């Protein structure tokens, strides 16, 4: 059970991290385009949901496809591939609601590219230094479910 909780925690952590990054991406692009604030807020909300779905998709795919490997074992190409597939999942969802494929080609390419970049960036940041603590000298409660 502990293993399942760690997997769920990793999936949710990745999904929330991607959600926050996509908020900045969506609102930043909207601000550069000169959209009004009310539209930027809607864009940020939509981007956060999209980022959450893409991040969760990536994390689920990565956890099942690469379950026998550690982050250090994986190449950035494979990680980028799984991130692109996570972005692809986000673009395929509208097909279930009847959106024609030609309308999805642009978002498919864009979301796959963003997914690949986010996946690579996420894993590079995760590999940087696993020994950092939020509180120096204290045991980090986010790294394990062990009780104090």
Secondary structure, 3 states (H helix, E strand, C coil): CHHHHHHHHHHHHHHHHHHHHHHHHHHHHHHHHCCCHHHHHHHHHHHHHHHHHHHHHHHHHHHHHCCCCCCCCCCHHHHHHHHHHHHHHHHHHHHHHCCCHHHHHHHHHHHHHHHHHHHHHHHHHHHHCCCCCCCCCCCCCCCCCCCC
